[in-house]
Amino acid sequence: MATVQKQLGTVIAAHGRHYLVQAEEIKLHCVTRGKKSDVAVGDIVEYQLTSKNQGVIEAITPRKTLLYRSDQYKSKMLAANLTQLFIVVATEPSFADDLVSRALVASESSGIKPHIILNKTDVTELLPRARERVALYRSLGYPVHEVSVTATPDETRATLLALLQGQSTILIGQSGMGKSSLINLLIPDAEIATREISAALDTGKHTTTFTRLYQMDASSAVIDSPGFQEFGLHHLSEGMLERAFPEFLPHLGHCKFYNCHHHAEPGCAILAAVKSGEIAEMRHDLFEQLVHEAAQTIGY
């Protein structure tokens, strides 16, 4: 009996247990075997054709990276094989520092390089305050790029295209930050592609409820994700969390107690750095909150 040749493709969209796989020149509507649904957008998968434009995903090839969020009940994969994360914020509406900080922690723990994109710089009266808020992240070494789709579209496009070259990048952000406008600026046919994906996955008009990948060239891809307000990190242990705050790193290992939790222990180097202003209080508060959340799941 002849062996069926398994082929490779890239998952470019997911909705429930239905996936759209880009396989060379064609797009295939694929499902997984059984009830498994652990496939993420950006995954390189082995598939087997079942008809001209349909297939079954047989296996996921080893991932280089995986970005996901989780609460104590479930986890939500955002994308696989990413190299970059663009966190889109704006002058208006106001963005949540909590979400930005959590996304930065997620990127640090996943080995994905984060960039902060400050959009809508044309809203000049609100720009100083927005700059002041992102200054904390800039001081930690995170690159901040100021753009305006409305006022300087050509300059914005050139700035972002240079960053995207040769990378697999996901854009995340709260609703209203202008993420869709950025995608449409970068990928002129994005709306047409999204409609095609929506039709292929049979999601009707719900075009904003799924993550999708746009291949820009052979080595560059952009992934758009739905806007969300929360970014749970229940899957990260206390040790993983402390190493995901770059400003903590110079102080780790210098606490009085080797098993210091950086909470209220005497001789804690992290707490001393918070007191001296080396570590922002807001960042330490987030660390404590994340440790508390993770403990709800892990049970210690």
TORKOL-184842 format. One line per 8 residues: for each residue x, y, z of C-alpha. Coordinates in nm, 2 decimals. Layout:
# TORKOL-184842
X Y Z | ...
***
This chain:
# TORKOL-184842
0.00 0.00 0.00 | 0.14 0.34 -0.10 | 0.24 0.59 0.17 | 0.04 0.91 0.16 | 0.28 1.20 0.13 | 0.24 1.45 0.42 | 0.30 1.82 0.32 | 0.38 2.13 0.51
0.18 2.45 0.53 | 0.14 2.76 0.75 | -0.17 2.82 0.96 | -0.29 3.17 0.86 | -0.62 3.18 1.05 | -0.81 2.99 1.32 | -1.17 2.98 1.42 | -1.27 2.71 1.67
-1.13 2.39 1.54 | -1.12 2.51 1.18 | -0.80 2.64 1.03 | -0.69 2.80 0.71 | -0.36 2.67 0.59 | -0.15 2.84 0.33 | 0.01 2.56 0.13 | 0.23 2.70 -0.15
-0.01 2.88 -0.39 | -0.34 2.75 -0.24 | -0.54 2.80 0.08 | -0.68 2.49 0.25 | -0.96 2.46 0.49 | -0.83 2.21 0.75 | -0.95 2.04 1.07 | -0.75 1.85 1.33
-0.79 1.48 1.40 | -1.02 1.41 1.69 | -1.10 1.69 1.94 | -0.75 1.84 1.95 | -0.74 2.22 1.90 | -0.39 2.31 2.01 | -0.30 2.46 1.67 | -0.20 2.83 1.66
-0.18 3.09 1.39 | 0.18 3.09 1.26 | 0.22 2.72 1.32 | 0.40 2.52 1.05 | 0.19 2.20 1.02 | 0.20 1.87 0.84 | -0.13 1.81 0.66 | -0.29 1.55 0.44
-0.53 1.65 0.16 | -0.88 1.51 0.18 | -1.01 1.69 -0.12 | -0.90 1.96 -0.36 | -0.92 2.25 -0.11 | -0.95 2.06 0.23 | -0.72 1.87 0.45 | -0.65 1.73 0.79
-0.37 1.86 1.02 | -0.16 1.56 1.12 | 0.11 1.73 1.33 | 0.26 2.06 1.44 | 0.63 2.10 1.36 | 0.84 2.22 1.66 | 0.77 2.58 1.75 | 1.04 2.84 1.79
0.82 3.06 2.01 | 0.46 3.06 2.14 | 0.28 3.36 2.27 | -0.03 3.30 2.48 | -0.24 3.44 2.77 | -0.41 3.25 3.04 | -0.63 3.27 3.34 | -0.70 3.01 3.61
-0.95 2.83 3.39 | -0.81 2.83 3.04 | -0.53 2.95 2.81 | -0.56 3.13 2.48 | -0.28 3.09 2.22 | -0.22 3.41 2.03 | 0.04 3.30 1.77 | 0.34 3.07 1.72
0.69 3.12 1.57 | 0.69 3.49 1.64 | 1.01 3.70 1.65 | 0.85 4.03 1.73 | 0.55 4.18 1.92 | 0.41 4.53 1.84 | 0.22 4.67 2.13 | 0.00 4.94 1.98
-0.10 5.23 2.21 | -0.24 5.57 2.13 | -0.28 5.92 2.25 | -0.66 5.85 2.26 | -0.84 5.66 2.39 | -0.63 5.62 2.70 | -0.44 5.30 2.71 | -0.40 5.06 3.01
-0.05 5.04 3.15 | -0.14 4.71 3.30 | -0.20 4.56 2.96 | 0.12 4.70 2.82 | 0.33 4.58 3.11 | 0.17 4.23 3.10 | 0.24 4.21 2.72 | 0.60 4.30 2.79
0.63 4.03 3.05 | 0.48 3.78 2.81 | 0.72 3.88 2.54 | 1.02 3.86 2.77 | 0.92 3.51 2.90 | 0.86 3.39 2.54 | 1.19 3.52 2.39 | 1.00 3.76 2.15
1.13 4.11 2.10 | 0.87 4.38 2.19 | 0.82 4.72 2.04 | 0.58 4.99 2.16 | 0.40 5.17 1.88 | 0.26 5.50 1.99 | -0.01 5.58 1.74 | -0.22 5.90 1.67
0.06 6.14 1.74 | -0.14 6.40 1.54 | -0.36 6.44 1.85 | -0.11 6.70 1.97 | -0.28 6.81 2.28 | -0.27 6.46 2.43 | 0.08 6.37 2.30 | 0.29 6.50 2.59
0.09 6.29 2.84 | 0.12 5.98 2.62 | 0.49 6.04 2.58 | 0.53 6.07 2.96 | 0.35 5.74 3.01 | 0.56 5.54 2.76 | 0.88 5.70 2.89 | 0.89 5.44 3.17
0.91 5.16 2.91 | 1.17 5.35 2.70 | 1.38 5.38 3.01 | 1.38 5.00 3.05 | 1.52 4.96 2.70 | 1.21 4.89 2.51 | 1.20 5.07 2.17 | 0.91 5.32 2.13
0.81 5.43 1.78 | 0.58 5.73 1.73 | 0.35 5.71 1.42 | 0.04 5.87 1.28 | -0.16 5.69 1.01 | -0.37 6.00 0.96 | -0.10 6.28 0.95 | 0.21 6.10 0.82
0.10 5.77 0.65 | 0.40 5.74 0.42 | 0.65 5.80 0.70 | 0.46 5.56 0.93 | 0.46 5.29 0.66 | 0.83 5.33 0.59 | 0.91 5.32 0.96 | 0.71 5.00 1.03
0.81 4.82 0.71 | 1.18 4.86 0.80 | 1.10 4.70 1.14 | 0.89 4.42 0.99 | 1.15 4.31 0.73 | 1.26 3.95 0.79 | 1.04 3.91 1.10 | 0.72 3.74 1.21
0.54 4.01 1.40 | 0.21 4.02 1.59 | 0.02 4.34 1.66 | -0.17 4.35 1.98 | -0.36 4.63 2.16 | -0.69 4.73 2.31 | -0.98 4.82 2.08 | -0.95 5.18 1.95
-0.58 5.21 1.93 | -0.58 5.22 1.55 | -0.44 4.87 1.50 | -0.67 4.80 1.20 | -0.57 5.13 1.04 | -0.20 5.02 1.07 | -0.27 4.68 0.92 | -0.46 4.84 0.63
-0.17 5.09 0.57 | 0.09 4.81 0.57 | -0.12 4.56 0.37 | -0.33 4.74 0.12 | -0.53 4.42 0.04 | -0.59 4.33 0.41 | -0.97 4.38 0.40 | -1.01 4.17 0.09
-0.79 3.90 0.24 | -0.98 3.91 0.57 | -1.31 3.87 0.38 | -1.17 3.57 0.20 | -1.05 3.42 0.52 | -1.38 3.48 0.69 | -1.57 3.32 0.40 | -1.33 3.02 0.40
-1.38 2.97 0.78 | -1.75 3.03 0.75 | -1.74 3.31 1.02 | -1.98 3.54 0.83 | -1.94 3.90 0.93 | -1.74 3.83 1.24 | -1.41 3.93 1.08 | -1.26 4.08 1.39
-1.30 3.78 1.61 | -1.01 3.58 1.49 | -0.63 3.61 1.46 | -0.50 3.61 1.10 | -0.16 3.61 0.93 | -0.06 3.81 0.63 | 0.25 3.70 0.44 | 0.43 4.01 0.32
0.71 3.84 0.14 | 0.91 3.52 0.17 | 1.07 3.61 0.51 | 0.82 3.86 0.66 | 0.47 3.80 0.81 | 0.23 4.02 1.00 | -0.03 3.88 1.24 | -0.33 4.08 1.34
-0.52 3.98 1.66 | -0.85 4.09 1.80 | -0.85 4.37 2.05 | -0.86 4.26 2.41 | -0.87 4.42 2.75 | -0.70 4.16 2.97 | -0.38 3.96 2.95 | -0.36 3.69 3.21
-0.02 3.52 3.27 | -0.12 3.24 3.51 | 0.11 3.00 3.33 | 0.43 3.18 3.45 | 0.60 3.07 3.77 | 0.74 3.31 4.02 | 1.09 3.24 3.90 | 0.99 3.30 3.54
0.81 3.62 3.64 | 1.11 3.78 3.82 | 1.33 3.71 3.52 | 1.08 3.88 3.29 | 1.13 4.22 3.45 | 1.46 4.34 3.30 | 1.51 4.60 3.58 | 1.50 4.32 3.84
1.79 4.13 3.68 | 2.09 4.33 3.83 | 1.94 4.27 4.18 | 1.85 3.90 4.16 | 2.08 3.69 4.38 | 2.16 3.98 4.61 | 1.88 3.94 4.86 | 1.96 3.83 5.21
1.76 3.51 5.17 | 1.82 3.28 4.87 | 1.44 3.20 4.84 | 1.33 3.57 4.88 | 0.99 3.64 4.73 | 1.06 4.02 4.71 | 0.74 4.08 4.90 | 0.82 4.20 5.26
1.14 4.01 5.35 | 1.42 4.19 5.53 | 1.73 4.25 5.32 | 1.55 4.22 4.99 | 1.76 4.38 4.71 | 1.45 4.42 4.49 | 1.26 4.61 4.76 | 1.57 4.83 4.83
1.58 4.92 4.46 | 1.21 5.01 4.47 | 1.27 5.23 4.77 | 1.57 5.40 4.60 | 1.36 5.46 4.28 | 1.57 5.22 4.06 | 1.26 5.01 4.01 | 0.93 5.18 3.95
0.67 5.10 4.22 | 0.41 5.04 3.96 | 0.63 4.76 3.81 | 0.69 4.60 4.14 | 0.31 4.61 4.22 | 0.25 4.43 3.89 | 0.51 4.16 3.98 | 0.33 4.10 4.31
-0.01 4.09 4.14 | 0.11 3.84 3.88 | 0.27 3.62 4.15 | -0.06 3.63 4.34 | -0.26 3.53 4.02 | -0.02 3.25 3.94 | -0.05 3.11 4.29 | -0.43 3.08 4.24
-0.36 2.82 3.97 | -0.05 2.65 4.09 | -0.19 2.61 4.44 | 0.09 2.71 4.67
***
